[in-house]
């Protein structure tokens, strides 16, 4: 392992109300088919265009947990946790508010809403309120994550 400083933030480098924005990503049919195969969730609302056309949304929708996974990946790509994350500890109060359709583009807006040091773990818990928005700037899901980040090493 390199001795260079991680790109990620240490626990002490985050502040309450700090905002972190992810890049955006378009959800594709390949994503949905791949996720169905991986998860075993072949619900017709996700994979059967004819069936879904007769349903409440008039078309197929992406799995909510697929979109959650995509946002998790986009959050990691911000670099905030790069080589400083200890663990992804909790997902709380998660709400799926609007469907995500094939071709929708999603992004995450994350706000640090809690900081609790855990010296025995060499870091602390960071509570992050996250809102997932689509290309129309509509909230499609939201909730809270708790991640554990390393403390800044002693000088």
C-alpha positions in Angstrom: 0.0 0.0 0.0 1.3 3.5 -0.8 2.3 5.9 1.9 0.7 8.8 0.1 -2.2 10.7 1.7 -5.6 9.3 0.8 -7.7 11.4 -1.5 -10.7 11.0 0.8 -11.7 13.2 3.7 -10.9 12.2 7.3 -13.6 12.4 9.9 -12.3 15.6 11.3 -12.3 17.3 7.8 -16.1 17.1 7.5 -18.4 19.7 8.9 -22.1 19.8 9.7 -24.2 21.2 6.7 -21.4 20.4 4.3 -22.8 19.5 0.9 -21.4 16.9 -1.5 -22.7 16.5 -5.0 -22.2 13.4 -7.2 -21.9 13.3 -10.9 -24.9 12.1 -12.8 -25.6 8.8 -14.6 -28.2 7.6 -17.0 -30.1 4.4 -16.1 -30.1 2.1 -19.1 -32.1 -1.1 -20.0 -28.8 -3.0 -19.7 -28.5 -1.8 -16.1 -32.0 -3.1 -15.3 -31.5 -6.4 -17.0 -28.2 -6.9 -15.4 -29.6 -6.0 -11.9 -32.5 -8.4 -12.5 -30.0 -11.2 -13.2 -27.8 -10.4 -10.3 -30.7 -9.9 -7.7 -33.1 -12.5 -9.1 -35.8 -9.8 -9.2 -37.5 -10.3 -12.5 -40.7 -8.5 -11.5 -42.6 -7.8 -14.8 -42.8 -4.0 -14.0 -39.0 -4.0 -14.6 -38.5 -6.4 -17.5 -41.7 -6.8 -19.5 -42.6 -3.7 -21.6 -46.0 -4.9 -22.6 -47.0 -5.7 -19.0 -45.5 -2.5 -17.6 -47.3 -0.4 -20.3 -50.6 -1.5 -18.7 -49.5 -0.6 -15.2 -49.6 2.6 -13.2 -46.5 4.1 -14.7 -47.3 3.2 -18.4 -43.7 1.9 -18.9 -41.0 -0.2 -17.3 -39.3 1.2 -14.2 -35.8 0.6 -12.8 -35.5 -1.3 -9.6 -35.4 1.1 -6.6 -32.5 -0.9 -5.2 -30.6 -0.6 -8.5 -30.9 3.2 -8.3 -29.8 3.1 -4.7 -26.7 1.1 -5.8 -25.9 3.5 -8.6 -26.1 6.4 -6.2 -23.8 4.6 -3.8 -21.3 4.2 -6.6 -21.6 7.8 -7.6 -21.0 8.8 -4.0 -17.8 6.7 -3.9 -16.7 8.4 -7.1 -16.7 11.8 -5.5 -13.5 10.7 -3.7 -14.8 11.8 -0.3 -14.4 8.2 1.1 -11.4 7.2 -1.0 -9.1 5.1 1.3 -10.6 6.7 4.5 -13.9 4.8 4.7 -14.0 2.1 7.5 -17.5 0.9 6.8 -20.9 1.7 5.3 -22.9 1.3 8.5 -26.6 2.1 8.0 -29.3 3.1 5.6 -32.2 4.7 7.4 -35.6 6.2 6.6 -35.2 5.4 2.9 -38.2 6.6 0.8 -38.8 5.8 -2.9 -40.9 8.8 -4.0 -41.0 8.7 -7.8 -40.3 6.0 -10.4 -37.0 6.0 -12.3 -37.5 5.1 -16.0 -35.1 3.7 -18.5 -33.2 6.7 -19.9 -33.6 8.9 -16.7 -30.4 10.5 -15.4 -29.9 10.5 -11.7 -27.5 12.3 -9.3 -27.1 12.6 -5.6 -27.1 15.6 -3.3 -25.6 14.7 0.1 -25.5 16.8 3.3 -23.5 16.0 6.4 -26.1 16.1 9.2 -24.4 14.3 12.0 -20.8 13.7 13.2 -20.1 11.4 16.1 -16.5 10.5 17.0 -15.6 6.8 17.8 -12.0 7.1 19.1 -11.9 3.3 19.8 -12.4 2.7 16.1 -9.9 5.3 15.0 -12.6 7.4 13.4 -16.2 8.5 13.6 -19.7 8.1 12.2 -20.9 10.5 9.6 -24.6 10.9 9.1 -25.4 11.9 5.5 -28.9 13.0 4.3 -29.1 12.1 0.7 -31.5 13.1 -2.0 -31.5 11.4 -5.4 -32.7 13.7 -8.2 -33.6 13.0 -11.8 -32.9 15.1 -14.9 -36.0 17.2 -14.1 -34.5 18.1 -10.7 -37.3 16.0 -9.0 -36.5 14.0 -5.9 -37.0 10.3 -6.7 -35.6 8.9 -3.4 -34.1 10.1 -0.2 -33.0 8.9 3.2 -30.0 8.8 5.4 -26.7 6.9 5.3 -24.3 6.4 8.1 -20.6 5.8 7.2 -17.6 5.3 9.4 -14.5 7.3 8.3 -11.0 7.2 9.7 -9.6 9.9 11.9 -6.8 12.0 10.7 -3.5 10.4 11.7 -1.4 12.0 14.4 1.3 14.2 13.0 
